[in-house]
Amino acid sequence: MRFLASEYVIDCADGGRRRRIDSLGLDENGAPVVVEYKRGTDAG
């Protein structure tokens, strides 16, 4: 994966609140990859 940004903020298409992406990248085919990090010990 090629890393592009961290803490990337996007505007929702429906005009709703802004969203934050933890990490944004591109895979080997150039497709976007979104990574969300979670903290905790719960498997869910």
N, CA, C and O atoms as a Tripos MOL2 file, in Angstrom:
@<TRIPOS>MOLECULE
protein
  176   175    44     0     0
PROTEIN
NO_CHARGES

@<TRIPOS>ATOM
      1 N           0.8340   -1.1700    0.0000 N.3       1 MET1
      2 CA          0.0000    0.0000    0.0000 C.3       1 MET1
      3 C           0.8860    1.2440    0.0000 C.2       1 MET1
      4 O           1.8890    1.3050    0.7110 O.2       1 MET1
      5 N           0.5110    2.2130   -0.7900 N.am      2 ARG2
      6 CA          1.2000    3.5070   -0.8040 C.3       2 ARG2
      7 C           0.4370    4.4700    0.0950 C.2       2 ARG2
      8 O          -0.7220    4.7870   -0.1750 O.2       2 ARG2
      9 N           1.0690    4.9280    1.1440 N.am      3 PHE3
     10 CA          0.4690    5.8210    2.1190 C.3       3 PHE3
     11 C           0.3160    7.2150    1.5320 C.2       3 PHE3
     12 O           1.2530    7.7430    0.9340 O.2       3 PHE3
     13 N          -0.8900    7.8300    1.7030 N.am      4 LEU4
     14 CA         -1.1310    9.1770    1.1920 C.3       4 LEU4
     15 C          -1.3320   10.2200    2.2790 C.2       4 LEU4
     16 O          -0.7880   11.3210    2.1960 O.2       4 LEU4
     17 N          -2.1230    9.8730    3.3150 N.am      5 ALA5
     18 CA         -2.4400   10.8880    4.3260 C.3       5 ALA5
     19 C          -2.8560   10.2210    5.6260 C.2       5 ALA5
     20 O          -3.2860    9.0680    5.6520 O.2       5 ALA5
     21 N          -2.7140   10.9830    6.7030 N.am      6 SER6
     22 CA         -3.1690   10.5670    8.0160 C.3       6 SER6
     23 C          -4.0970   11.6520    8.5460 C.2       6 SER6
     24 O          -3.8770   12.8370    8.2960 O.2       6 SER6
     25 N          -5.1490   11.2450    9.2870 N.am      7 GLU7
     26 CA         -6.1180   12.2010    9.8170 C.3       7 GLU7
     27 C          -6.7470   13.0110    8.6790 C.2       7 GLU7
     28 O          -6.9140   14.2260    8.7900 O.2       7 GLU7
     29 N          -7.0940   12.3240    7.5840 N.am      8 TYR8
     30 CA         -7.6580   12.9650    6.4020 C.3       8 TYR8
     31 C          -9.1360   13.2560    6.6350 C.2       8 TYR8
     32 O          -9.8700   12.3680    7.0680 O.2       8 TYR8
     33 N          -9.5890   14.4700    6.3620 N.am      9 VAL9
     34 CA        -10.9730   14.8800    6.6030 C.3       9 VAL9
     35 C         -11.7060   15.0010    5.2700 C.2       9 VAL9
     36 O         -11.2030   15.6020    4.3210 O.2       9 VAL9
     37 N         -12.9160   14.4130    5.2160 N.am     10 ILE10
     38 CA        -13.7390   14.4950    4.0080 C.3      10 ILE10
     39 C         -15.0980   15.0950    4.3420 C.2      10 ILE10
     40 O         -15.5840   14.9720    5.4670 O.2      10 ILE10
     41 N         -15.6980   15.7360    3.3650 N.am     11 ASP11
     42 CA        -17.0570   16.2420    3.4950 C.3      11 ASP11
     43 C         -18.0070   15.1710    2.9630 C.2      11 ASP11
     44 O         -17.7260   14.5470    1.9400 O.2      11 ASP11
     45 N         -19.1370   14.9540    3.6540 N.am     12 CYS12
     46 CA        -20.1220   13.9810    3.2110 C.3      12 CYS12
     47 C         -20.8810   14.5140    1.9970 C.2      12 CYS12
     48 O         -21.1920   15.7030    1.9310 O.2      12 CYS12
     49 N         -21.1790   13.6390    1.0420 N.am     13 ALA13
     50 CA        -21.8610   14.0280   -0.1880 C.3      13 ALA13
     51 C         -23.2660   14.5620    0.0820 C.2      13 ALA13
     52 O         -23.7720   15.3800   -0.6860 O.2      13 ALA13
     53 N         -23.9030   14.1060    1.1700 N.am     14 ASP14
     54 CA        -25.2700   14.5390    1.4650 C.3      14 ASP14
     55 C         -25.3100   15.8400    2.2670 C.2      14 ASP14
     56 O         -26.3750   16.2620    2.7170 O.2      14 ASP14
     57 N         -24.1590   16.4690    2.4440 N.am     15 GLY15
     58 CA        -24.1070   17.7190    3.1850 C.3      15 GLY15
     59 C         -24.0610   17.5370    4.6900 C.2      15 GLY15
     60 O         -24.1310   18.5150    5.4350 O.2      15 GLY15
     61 N         -23.9450   16.2990    5.1470 N.am     16 GLY16
     62 CA        -23.8620   16.0040    6.5780 C.3      16 GLY16
     63 C         -22.5210   16.4000    7.1590 C.2      16 GLY16
     64 O         -21.7310   17.0950    6.5210 O.2      16 GLY16
     65 N         -22.2770   15.9520    8.3710 N.am     17 ARG17
     66 CA        -21.0450   16.3620    9.0510 C.3      17 ARG17
     67 C         -19.8130   15.7750    8.3840 C.2      17 ARG17
     68 O         -19.8890   14.7740    7.6710 O.2      17 ARG17
     69 N         -18.6860   16.4100    8.6260 N.am     18 ARG18
     70 CA        -17.4160   15.9690    8.0680 C.3      18 ARG18
     71 C         -16.9660   14.6920    8.7570 C.2      18 ARG18
     72 O         -17.2880   14.4690    9.9240 O.2      18 ARG18
     73 N         -16.2290   13.8580    8.0490 N.am     19 ARG19
     74 CA        -15.7030   12.5840    8.5630 C.3      19 ARG19
     75 C         -14.1960   12.5900    8.5010 C.2      19 ARG19
     76 O         -13.5920   13.2230    7.6350 O.2      19 ARG19
     77 N         -13.5900   11.8660    9.4460 N.am     20 ARG20
     78 CA        -12.1340   11.7580    9.5080 C.3      20 ARG20
     79 C         -11.7230   10.3320    9.1910 C.2      20 ARG20
     80 O         -12.2550    9.3810    9.7630 O.2      20 ARG20
     81 N         -10.7750   10.1890    8.2770 N.am     21 ILE21
     82 CA        -10.1980    8.8930    7.9320 C.3      21 ILE21
     83 C          -8.8580    8.8060    8.6490 C.2      21 ILE21
     84 O          -8.0330    9.7120    8.5310 O.2      21 ILE21
     85 N          -8.6290    7.7110    9.4030 N.am     22 ASP22
     86 CA         -7.3730    7.5660   10.1430 C.3      22 ASP22
     87 C          -6.1740    7.5420    9.2020 C.2      22 ASP22
     88 O          -5.2220    8.2980    9.3940 O.2      22 ASP22
     89 N          -6.2110    6.6860    8.1920 N.am     23 SER23
     90 CA         -5.1340    6.6320    7.1980 C.3      23 SER23
     91 C          -5.7370    6.3640    5.8320 C.2      23 SER23
     92 O          -6.6840    5.5890    5.6980 O.2      23 SER23
     93 N          -5.1830    7.0110    4.8240 N.am     24 LEU24
     94 CA         -5.6560    6.8710    3.4500 C.3      24 LEU24
     95 C          -4.4760    6.4750    2.5840 C.2      24 LEU24
     96 O          -3.3870    7.0340    2.7080 O.2      24 LEU24
     97 N          -4.7000    5.5010    1.6990 N.am     25 GLY25
     98 CA         -3.6280    5.0520    0.8290 C.3      25 GLY25
     99 C          -4.1530    4.5070   -0.4750 C.2      25 GLY25
    100 O          -5.3540    4.5530   -0.7410 O.2      25 GLY25
    101 N          -3.2440    3.9860   -1.2960 N.am     26 LEU26
    102 CA         -3.5880    3.3400   -2.5600 C.3      26 LEU26
    103 C          -2.9720    1.9510   -2.5710 C.2      26 LEU26
    104 O          -1.8280    1.7660   -2.1550 O.2      26 LEU26
    105 N          -3.7450    0.9650   -3.0550 N.am     27 ASP27
    106 CA         -3.1880   -0.3890   -3.1640 C.3      27 ASP27
    107 C          -2.3790   -0.5100   -4.4520 C.2      27 ASP27
    108 O          -2.2140    0.4740   -5.1740 O.2      27 ASP27
    109 N          -1.8720   -1.7110   -4.7450 N.am     28 GLU28
    110 CA         -0.9970   -1.9060   -5.8960 C.3      28 GLU28
    111 C          -1.6950   -1.6650   -7.2320 C.2      28 GLU28
    112 O          -1.0280   -1.4940   -8.2520 O.2      28 GLU28
    113 N          -3.0490   -1.6490   -7.2400 N.am     29 ASN29
    114 CA         -3.8100   -1.3880   -8.4600 C.3      29 ASN29
    115 C          -4.2830    0.0640   -8.5520 C.2      29 ASN29
    116 O          -4.9670    0.4330   -9.5060 O.2      29 ASN29
    117 N          -3.9220    0.8870   -7.5690 N.am     30 GLY30
    118 CA         -4.3420    2.2800   -7.5710 C.3      30 GLY30
    119 C          -5.7030    2.5240   -6.9500 C.2      30 GLY30
    120 O          -6.2250    3.6370   -7.0210 O.2      30 GLY30
    121 N          -6.2900    1.4960   -6.3380 N.am     31 ALA31
    122 CA         -7.5870    1.6370   -5.6770 C.3      31 ALA31
    123 C          -7.3970    2.2300   -4.2800 C.2      31 ALA31
    124 O          -6.4140    1.9240   -3.6050 O.2      31 ALA31
    125 N          -8.3340    3.0780   -3.8450 N.am     32 PRO32
    126 CA         -8.1930    3.6810   -2.5140 C.3      32 PRO32
    127 C          -8.3290    2.6480   -1.3940 C.2      32 PRO32
    128 O          -9.1050    1.6990   -1.4980 O.2      32 PRO32
    129 N          -7.5600    2.8520   -0.3260 N.am     33 VAL33
    130 CA         -7.5970    2.0030    0.8660 C.3      33 VAL33
    131 C          -7.7980    2.9120    2.0730 C.2      33 VAL33
    132 O          -7.0400    3.8610    2.2770 O.2      33 VAL33
    133 N          -8.8230    2.6200    2.8730 N.am     34 VAL34
    134 CA         -9.1040    3.3800    4.0890 C.3      34 VAL34
    135 C          -8.8020    2.4830    5.2800 C.2      34 VAL34
    136 O          -9.2920    1.3560    5.3470 O.2      34 VAL34
    137 N          -7.9950    2.9750    6.2260 N.am     35 VAL35
    138 CA         -7.6510    2.2160    7.4270 C.3      35 VAL35
    139 C          -8.1840    2.9760    8.6360 C.2      35 VAL35
    140 O          -7.8750    4.1510    8.8290 O.2      35 VAL35
    141 N          -8.9890    2.2920    9.4500 N.am     36 GLU36
    142 CA         -9.5190    2.8500   10.6950 C.3      36 GLU36
    143 C          -8.8950    2.0750   11.8550 C.2      36 GLU36
    144 O          -8.9860    0.8490   11.9110 O.2      36 GLU36
    145 N          -8.2690    2.7920   12.7680 N.am     37 TYR37
    146 CA         -7.6260    2.1630   13.9150 C.3      37 TYR37
    147 C          -8.5920    2.1490   15.0880 C.2      37 TYR37
    148 O          -9.2900    3.1310   15.3360 O.2      37 TYR37
    149 N          -8.6300    1.0310   15.8100 N.am     38 LYS38
    150 CA         -9.4830    0.8880   16.9820 C.3      38 LYS38
    151 C          -8.6210    0.5400   18.1800 C.2      38 LYS38
    152 O          -7.6030   -0.1400   18.0480 O.2      38 LYS38
    153 N          -9.0270    1.0040   19.3380 N.am     39 ARG39
    154 CA         -8.2980    0.7130   20.5570 C.3      39 ARG39
    155 C          -9.1850   -0.1630   21.4420 C.2      39 ARG39
    156 O         -10.3910    0.0660   21.5460 O.2      39 ARG39
    157 N          -8.5800   -1.1620   22.0750 N.am     40 GLY40
    158 CA         -9.3300   -2.0060   23.0030 C.3      40 GLY40
    159 C          -8.9640   -3.4550   22.8520 C.2      40 GLY40
    160 O          -8.1970   -3.8350   21.9670 O.2      40 GLY40
    161 N          -9.5300   -4.2700   23.7410 N.am     41 THR41
    162 CA         -9.2370   -5.7080   23.7320 C.3      41 THR41
    163 C         -10.4230   -6.5240   23.2550 C.2      41 THR41
    164 O         -10.2920   -7.7360   23.0840 O.2      41 THR41
    165 N         -11.5690   -5.9120   23.0340 N.am     42 ASP42
    166 CA        -12.7600   -6.6090   22.5650 C.3      42 ASP42
    167 C         -12.5820   -6.9920   21.0950 C.2      42 ASP42
    168 O         -12.2170   -6.1450   20.2800 O.2      42 ASP42
    169 N         -12.8320   -8.2420   20.7500 N.am     43 ALA43
    170 CA        -12.6690   -8.7090   19.3750 C.3      43 ALA43
    171 C         -13.6890   -8.0680   18.4430 C.2      43 ALA43
    172 O         -13.4870   -8.0800   17.2290 O.2      43 ALA43
    173 N         -14.7770   -7.5070   18.9650 N.am     44 GLY44
    174 CA        -15.8210   -6.9020   18.1270 C.3      44 GLY44
    175 C         -15.4250   -5.5410   17.7180 C.2      44 GLY44
    176 O         -16.1720   -4.8680   17.0090 O.2      44 GLY44
@<TRIPOS>BOND
     1     1     2 1
     2     2     3 1
     3     3     4 2
     4     3     5 am
     5     5     6 1
     6     6     7 1
     7     7     8 2
     8     7     9 am
     9     9    10 1
    10    10    11 1
    11    11    12 2
    12    11    13 am
    13    13    14 1
    14    14    15 1
    15    15    16 2
    16    15    17 am
    17    17    18 1
    18    18    19 1
    19    19    20 2
    20    19    21 am
    21    21    22 1
    22    22    23 1
    23    23    24 2
    24    23    25 am
    25    25    26 1
    26    26    27 1
    27    27    28 2
    28    27    29 am
    29    29    30 1
    30    30    31 1
    31    31    32 2
    32    31    33 am
    33    33    34 1
    34    34    35 1
    35    35    36 2
    36    35    37 am
    37    37    38 1
    38    38    39 1
    39    39    40 2
    40    39    41 am
    41    41    42 1
    42    42    43 1
    43    43    44 2
    44    43    45 am
    45    45    46 1
    46    46    47 1
    47    47    48 2
    48    47    49 am
    49    49    50 1
    50    50    51 1
    51    51    52 2
    52    51    53 am
    53    53    54 1
    54    54    55 1
    55    55    56 2
    56    55    57 am
    57    57    58 1
    58    58    59 1
    59    59    60 2
    60    59    61 am
    61    61    62 1
    62    62    63 1
    63    63    64 2
    64    63    65 am
    65    65    66 1
    66    66    67 1
    67    67    68 2
    68    67    69 am
    69    69    70 1
    70    70    71 1
    71    71    72 2
    72    71    73 am
    73    73    74 1
    74    74    75 1
    75    75    76 2
    76    75    77 am
    77    77    78 1
    78    78    79 1
    79    79    80 2
    80    79    81 am
    81    81    82 1
    82    82    83 1
    83    83    84 2
    84    83    85 am
    85    85    86 1
    86    86    87 1
    87    87    88 2
    88    87    89 am
    89    89    90 1
    90    90    91 1
    91    91    92 2
    92    91    93 am
    93    93    94 1
    94    94    95 1
    95    95    96 2
    96    95    97 am
    97    97    98 1
    98    98    99 1
    99    99   100 2
   100    99   101 am
   101   101   102 1
   102   102   103 1
   103   103   104 2
   104   103   105 am
   105   105   106 1
   106   106   107 1
   107   107   108 2
   108   107   109 am
   109   109   110 1
   110   110   111 1
   111   111   112 2
   112   111   113 am
   113   113   114 1
   114   114   115 1
   115   115   116 2
   116   115   117 am
   117   117   118 1
   118   118   119 1
   119   119   120 2
   120   119   121 am
   121   121   122 1
   122   122   123 1
   123   123   124 2
   124   123   125 am
   125   125   126 1
   126   126   127 1
   127   127   128 2
   128   127   129 am
   129   129   130 1
   130   130   131 1
   131   131   132 2
   132   131   133 am
   133   133   134 1
   134   134   135 1
   135   135   136 2
   136   135   137 am
   137   137   138 1
   138   138   139 1
   139   139   140 2
   140   139   141 am
   141   141   142 1
   142   142   143 1
   143   143   144 2
   144   143   145 am
   145   145   146 1
   146   146   147 1
   147   147   148 2
   148   147   149 am
   149   149   150 1
   150   150   151 1
   151   151   152 2
   152   151   153 am
   153   153   154 1
   154   154   155 1
   155   155   156 2
   156   155   157 am
   157   157   158 1
   158   158   159 1
   159   159   160 2
   160   159   161 am
   161   161   162 1
   162   162   163 1
   163   163   164 2
   164   163   165 am
   165   165   166 1
   166   166   167 1
   167   167   168 2
   168   167   169 am
   169   169   170 1
   170   170   171 1
   171   171   172 2
   172   171   173 am
   173   173   174 1
   174   174   175 1
   175   175   176 2
@<TRIPOS>SUBSTRUCTURE
     1 MET1         2 RESIDUE 1 A MET
     2 ARG2         6 RESIDUE 1 A ARG
     3 PHE3        10 RESIDUE 1 A PHE
     4 LEU4        14 RESIDUE 1 A LEU
     5 ALA5        18 RESIDUE 1 A ALA
     6 SER6        22 RESIDUE 1 A SER
     7 GLU7        26 RESIDUE 1 A GLU
     8 TYR8        30 RESIDUE 1 A TYR
     9 VAL9        34 RESIDUE 1 A VAL
    10 ILE10       38 RESIDUE 1 A ILE
    11 ASP11       42 RESIDUE 1 A ASP
    12 CYS12       46 RESIDUE 1 A CYS
    13 ALA13       50 RESIDUE 1 A ALA
    14 ASP14       54 RESIDUE 1 A ASP
    15 GLY15       58 RESIDUE 1 A GLY
    16 GLY16       62 RESIDUE 1 A GLY
    17 ARG17       66 RESIDUE 1 A ARG
    18 ARG18       70 RESIDUE 1 A ARG
    19 ARG19       74 RESIDUE 1 A ARG
    20 ARG20       78 RESIDUE 1 A ARG
    21 ILE21       82 RESIDUE 1 A ILE
    22 ASP22       86 RESIDUE 1 A ASP
    23 SER23       90 RESIDUE 1 A SER
    24 LEU24       94 RESIDUE 1 A LEU
    25 GLY25       98 RESIDUE 1 A GLY
    26 LEU26      102 RESIDUE 1 A LEU
    27 ASP27      106 RESIDUE 1 A ASP
    28 GLU28      110 RESIDUE 1 A GLU
    29 ASN29      114 RESIDUE 1 A ASN
    30 GLY30      118 RESIDUE 1 A GLY
    31 ALA31      122 RESIDUE 1 A ALA
    32 PRO32      126 RESIDUE 1 A PRO
    33 VAL33      130 RESIDUE 1 A VAL
    34 VAL34      134 RESIDUE 1 A VAL
    35 VAL35      138 RESIDUE 1 A VAL
    36 GLU36      142 RESIDUE 1 A GLU
    37 TYR37      146 RESIDUE 1 A TYR
    38 LYS38      150 RESIDUE 1 A LYS
    39 ARG39      154 RESIDUE 1 A ARG
    40 GLY40      158 RESIDUE 1 A GLY
    41 THR41      162 RESIDUE 1 A THR
    42 ASP42      166 RESIDUE 1 A ASP
    43 ALA43      170 RESIDUE 1 A ALA
    44 GLY44      174 RESIDUE 1 A GLY
